[in-house]
Amino acid sequence: MKVIGLAGWSGAGKTTLLTRLIPHFNAQGLRVSVIKHAHHRFDVDVPGKDSWRHREAGAAEVLISSANRWALMHELRGAAEPRLPELLSKLSAVDLVVVEGFKREPHRKIEVHRAANGKPLLFPDDPGIAGIAADVAVDTRLPTVHLDDIPGAAALLLREAMPVEEAVAKSAALR
């Protein structure tokens, strides 16, 4: 199992790029999982439904299962937010895990940059940036690809992805 991140400012197109890459990877026979970091309160449950009521009542975890999917929600209830290595350990084995967010973790990342955002590039200051997907030419020695070049972006992600064990070890070294 390998891991690669997508990093960039809000509005750069990380989610859009990823939703275009996943079907491309699937067509190549690769199984892909995603870990997405949210900077705000979010909810995946519908208020009033049974699973929401269980969670609101104080359950530490609520697992919902059906013939189509299952989902596990874990309430932190004041505990520290888990770091990336702990979250990676909760995933089933796949070929590639794409991490959206977790900019401060030391795994390799592809920066997603959109010029219209008016934001600076992250790569000069983040040693984890291994390549750039942008809608403009970027003056760098890092490998670059245009945001609309899905085969090229997919190849870049696969080439720069690192074994999960290596990402976990790098993160542990930061503690």
Residue pairs with C-beta under 8 A, 6 or more apart in sequence:
1 91
1 93
1 94
1 95
1 96
1 97
1 163
1 164
2 95
2 96
2 97
2 158
2 161
2 162
2 163
2 164
3 88
3 96
3 97
3 98
3 99
3 107
3 108
3 161
3 162
3 163
3 164
3 167
4 96
4 97
4 98
4 99
4 107
4 108
4 109
4 110
4 157
4 158
4 160
4 161
4 162
5 98
5 99
5 100
5 101
5 102
5 103
5 105
5 107
5 108
5 109
5 110
5 128
6 14
6 17
6 18
6 98
6 99
6 100
6 109
6 110
6 112
7 14
7 101
7 103
7 109
7 110
7 111
7 112
7 122
7 126
7 128
7 129
8 14
8 111
8 112
8 113
8 114
8 122
9 113
9 117
9 119
9 122
11 114
11 117
12 112
12 113
12 114
12 117
12 119
13 112
13 114
13 135
13 147
14 100
14 112
15 100
17 112
17 133
17 147
17 153
18 34
18 98
18 100
20 150
21 32
21 98
21 150
21 153
21 154
21 157
22 32
22 34
24 150
24 151
24 154
25 32
25 95
25 96
25 154
26 32
28 154
30 94
30 95
30 96
31 94
31 95
31 96
32 94
32 95
32 96
32 97
32 98
33 91
33 92
33 94
33 96
33 97
33 98
34 97
34 98
34 99
34 100
35 84
35 87
35 88
35 91
35 97
35 98
35 99
35 100
35 101
35 102
36 99
36 100
36 101
37 99
37 100
37 101
37 102
38 101
39 101
43 52
44 71
44 73
45 51
45 52
45 55
45 62
45 73
46 52
51 62
51 64
51 73
54 62
55 62
55 73
55 75
58 77
59 75
60 74
60 75
60 77
61 72
61 73
61 74
61 75
62 72
62 73
63 70
63 71
63 72
63 73
64 70
64 71
64 72
64 73
83 105
83 171
84 99
84 102
84 105
84 107
84 167
84 171
85 167
85 168
85 171
85 172
88 97
88 164
88 167
88 168
89 168
91 97
96 157
96 158
96 161
97 164
98 157
99 105
99 107
99 109
103 109
103 122
103 126
105 128
105 167
105 171
106 127
106 128
106 167
106 170
106 171
106 173
106 174
107 128
107 162
107 167
107 170
107 171
108 128
108 130
108 160
108 161
108 162
108 167
109 126
109 128
109 129
109 130
110 129
110 130
110 131
110 132
110 133
110 153
110 156
110 157
110 160
111 121
111 122
111 123
111 126
111 129
111 131
111 132
111 133
111 134
112 133
112 134
112 147
113 119
113 121
113 122
113 132
113 133
113 134
113 135
113 136
113 138
114 134
114 135
114 147
115 134
115 135
115 136
116 135
121 132
121 138
122 129
123 129
123 132
123 140
123 142
129 142
130 142
130 143
130 160
131 142
131 143
131 144
131 145
131 156
131 160
132 138
132 140
132 142
132 143
132 144
132 145
133 144
133 145
133 146
133 147
133 153
133 156
134 144
134 146
134 147
135 146
135 147
135 148
137 144
138 144
143 156
143 159
143 160
145 152
145 153
145 155
145 156
146 152
147 153
